[in-house]
Amino acid sequence: MQTMLILIARLAGLAGVALCVVAFVVRLTGTWTIGSVQVGSALQAGMAGMLLGCLAYCAALAERPRG
């Protein structure tokens, strides 16, 4: 279970960071949409991915055996 939580944390965190970077770069070019998705929505989705990664990592730390 702990290995799966850490894998989810890493994948969600990386996907979130990648989506935030893409949204940031697209916004710097002066564009407000990526396809049919607004840049602000993509940025929020990236932040949600990073939050999921943080929560999964915290859950993995809580599941760790003590001692």
Contacts in CASP RR format, 6 or more apart in sequence:
PFRMAT RR
TARGET T0000
AUTHOR 0000-0000-0000
METHOD contacts of the structure
MODEL  1
MQTMLILIARLAGLAGVALCVVAFVVRLTGTWTIGSVQVGSALQAGMAGM
LLGCLAYCAALAERPRG
1 63 0 8 1.000
2 60 0 8 1.000
2 63 0 8 1.000
2 64 0 8 1.000
5 56 0 8 1.000
5 57 0 8 1.000
5 59 0 8 1.000
5 60 0 8 1.000
5 63 0 8 1.000
6 56 0 8 1.000
6 57 0 8 1.000
6 60 0 8 1.000
8 52 0 8 1.000
8 53 0 8 1.000
8 56 0 8 1.000
9 52 0 8 1.000
9 53 0 8 1.000
9 54 0 8 1.000
9 56 0 8 1.000
9 57 0 8 1.000
9 60 0 8 1.000
10 53 0 8 1.000
12 49 0 8 1.000
12 50 0 8 1.000
12 52 0 8 1.000
12 53 0 8 1.000
12 56 0 8 1.000
13 49 0 8 1.000
13 50 0 8 1.000
13 52 0 8 1.000
13 53 0 8 1.000
13 54 0 8 1.000
15 46 0 8 1.000
15 49 0 8 1.000
16 45 0 8 1.000
16 46 0 8 1.000
16 47 0 8 1.000
16 48 0 8 1.000
16 49 0 8 1.000
16 50 0 8 1.000
17 46 0 8 1.000
17 50 0 8 1.000
19 42 0 8 1.000
19 43 0 8 1.000
19 45 0 8 1.000
19 46 0 8 1.000
19 49 0 8 1.000
20 43 0 8 1.000
20 46 0 8 1.000
20 47 0 8 1.000
20 50 0 8 1.000
22 34 0 8 1.000
22 42 0 8 1.000
23 34 0 8 1.000
23 39 0 8 1.000
23 40 0 8 1.000
23 42 0 8 1.000
23 43 0 8 1.000
23 46 0 8 1.000
24 43 0 8 1.000
26 34 0 8 1.000
26 39 0 8 1.000
26 42 0 8 1.000
27 39 0 8 1.000
27 40 0 8 1.000
27 43 0 8 1.000
31 39 0 8 1.000
32 38 0 8 1.000
32 39 0 8 1.000
33 39 0 8 1.000
34 42 0 8 1.000
END
